[in-house]
Amino acid sequence: MNNDIFKLTQLPERPVQPRENGLTMVMDKGLSIRESLDLIEHGSHLIDLLKLGFGTSYVTPKLKEKIAHYKKAGFKVYFGGTLFEAYAIRNQFDDYRRVLDYYGVDHVEVSDGSMEIEHDKKCEFIRTLAKDYTVISEVGSKDAEKIIPPYEWIDMMEKEIQAGVWKVIAEARESGTVGVFRGSGEVRSGLVAEIIRKIPLEKIIWEAPQKAQQVWFIKLYGANINLGNIAPSELIALETLRLGLRGDSFDFFLDKSLINK
């Protein structure tokens, strides 16, 4: 990084890695080994979690090599929740655990965005996996027609945290058009406000793949909001938003009384 040369005041403080707040989760939807090494080279200082999106791991060549590179870089690597669901719906939970162990993945996502599952059963999966892995759960449906009321979001998040998850993800898909967002990509601001009244902000990772969504969260909740489903190509751009080094967030962190003084 160039912080010793580019000396700027009035920048928000970012926690050093490994960190609990201000997390950036990047989604790998099928990068090649070369592309993954490029990502590590230019983004290892910014990435906290690396999700191998949905079921891409099943068809990704040299997967074990890729995961080894990511882990060496210090990323918390995990398979997308859809892969977990693909095993769970087929009653192959034990097979899924063997996959986790084979690839040396110690973070796991438990979701129910694509399948119907009793919430008690989902929490049972979480409790079982939490004995051996760091569990990240996801709340919200991938079905744009399924609107979950705020009290249900809160209830599910609370129960999943109690069951042992490290962080809970608020669903938005890689498109940013479901879950906490409307089909247009607009934030369901009332839903977010209700969730934050009950769930500690540091426990939530907000999937926010679109720039306007990232700007909205950073403006309201600060540079160190946990954000996920970030495209590799948008990683550096997101960090400039967090620091107020992009036009969209330029004045978020400035002390107006000190400008041009």
N, C-alpha and C positions, 0 to 999 in steps of 0.2 A: 504493500500500500504506500501511498505518497503523502501520508499525513505529516511527515517531517518537513516536507517542502511546501505543501499547500496548508498554510497555517491560517485557519479561519476561527473566529470567535462565534459565539451564539449558535453553536451546533448542538443538537440534543445528544446526550450521552448514550451510547449503545453498550449494553453489557458485553463483557468478553466471553468467548466460547470456552468451555461448554456453558450454556446459559439456560435459564428457565423462562425468561421473558424476551420478547422481541424476536421470537423464532421465525425463521423463514424455511418453509417446506417447499422443496422443488419437486415437480413431477417429471419423471423420466418415462416417456411414452414409447420407448424403443430406440434409444440412442445406441449407436455403434460403440465399440470399444474406443475407437479413436475419438469420437465425439464426447464420450464420458470422460476421457483423459483431458480433453480440452476444457470441459466443464470444471473439472477439478483444478486445472491450472489457473483459470481466471476467476473461479468462484468459491474456492475452499474456505476462504475467510468470511464468507457470507452465508453459506448453507449450513443449516442445523439438521434438517431431516431430508432424506431422499426417498421419495415414494416411487416404486416401480409400478406405474399406473395400471389400474384395473387388472386384467388378466394377461398383460403383455409378457410377464415372466415365463408363461407357458410356452411361448413361441420365440423367445429371445435367444439367439446363439451366444455361446461363451458367457452364459449368465454367471457362472461361479467366478470367472475371472473378473467380470464387471463388478460384482458385489465385493470382491476382495479389494479392488482399487478404491471403491467408495468407502469401505470400512477403514482402510489405511489412511484415507484423507480425513477421517474423524466424523464422517456422516453417520447419523442414525438411519440405517437402511431398513425398509420394510416393504412387503408386498401390498399392493392395493387391496382394499377390502373386498372387491368383487371376486378376487381369487379365493379368499376365505369363504365367501358365500357359495361359490361354485362347489367347493368341497363339502361345506356344511349341508347344503340342500340335497346332496347325494349321500348323506350319512357317511362321509369319509373324513371325519374330523381327525381320527388317529393318523390317517395318511397325510393330512395337512401338517400335522406336527412333525412327521418324518421329513417332510419337505423343508420345514423351518430348520430342523437340526442339520440336514444334509448341507444346506447352504450357509450355515452358521449365522443365521439371522436371529438377533435377540430382541427385536422390536416387532410387534405384530398388530395389525389393525383388525378390529372386529366391527363389522357393519351389517346393516340389514336394509340397505338402500334399494336393492334389486329383488329381494325375496321377502316373503311374509314369514315372520317368526314371532312367537310369543316373547314379550320383553323379558319375562323371567328366564326363558331359555337363553336369550342373548346374554343376560347377566351371569348365567351359569357358565357359559363359554368364557366370559371375561374372568371370572373367579378361578376357573381351571387354568387358563393360560397365564394369569398373573403370578402363579406359583413359580413359573420358570422363565417368563419373558416380561418385558416392559410393554404394557398393552396401551394402545391408542384406540379409542372407539370413535365411531362416527354416528351422528344423529341426523335424521332427515331422509326423505325419500328422493330417489332419482326420477320419480314420476311427477312431472310438472302439474298433473291434475290432482295430486294428493296434497292437500293443504293441512298441515298439522298445526293446531292452535298452540299459542304460547305456553299454556299451562302443561301441555303434553311434552313439549320440548324440554321444559324445565324439569319435569318429573323424570323423564328418561335420563337427562344429563346427571341429575342428582343421584339416581340409582346406579348409574354406571360408574360414577366417581366412587361411590360407596363400595362397589364391587371390586374396585382396585385399578381403574385406569389411571394412567399418568396424565394424559391430556385427552380431551374430547373434541372431536372435529365437528364443526357446523357445516353440514352438507351444502354444496353448491354445484357439484360436478366440475369437470374441466372447462365447461362452457360458461359457468357463472350465471345460469338462468333457471335454477330451481332452488329449493330449500329456503335459505335466508334471502334469496333474491327472487324478484318477479321475472317473468319470461323475457322482459325487456332488458334485464340486467340491473334494474333499479333495486336498491337495498330496501328490504322490508324493515324500515327503521323502527317501527313500533315493536316488532318481534325481537329485534336485537336489544332494544332498551329493556324489554321485559326480561329477557334471558340474563342480562348483565345485572339486573337488580337482585337476582337470586344465585347466580353462579359466579364464582371468582373469575375475574377476567383472565388471570394468568393460567387458568385451567383450560381455556378454550383456544383452539386454532380455527380461525375463520378462513374457509376457502374463499379466495378472492382473486380469481385469475385475471379480471379486467382492471385496467388502470383506474378507471373512475371509481371502482369499488375500493381499491387500495387507498386512493386519495380520501375517500369518505371515512374509512376506518382510522387512518392516520390523523386526519383533521380532528375527529371527535375524541379519539382515545390515545393519541400520542404515537411517537416514533416506535415504541416498543410493544405494539400490539402484535400478537402472533398471527401470521398470515400464511396461507397454504395454497397449493395447486398453482404455484408460480412456474411459468414456462422457463426453461434454461436461458432462453434468449432475453428474458425480461428481468433476470436476476440483478444485474448491475443497475438497471433503470429503477427497480423497486428500492434499492438502497438509497439512490439519490432522492427519491420521494421521502423516505424515512428521515433524511438529513436536511431536507429543505433546499436541495440543490437541483431542483427542477421547477419549472414555472408553475406547475400545478400545486406545489407545496412551498413555494419560495418564501412566503411571509409567515408560515405557521409558527416558527420558533424564534422569530426576531423580536428583540426588545425595541419597540418602536421609539422609545425615549432616547436610545443610543444611536439611532441611525443617522449617519452623516454628521456626527458630533465630533 
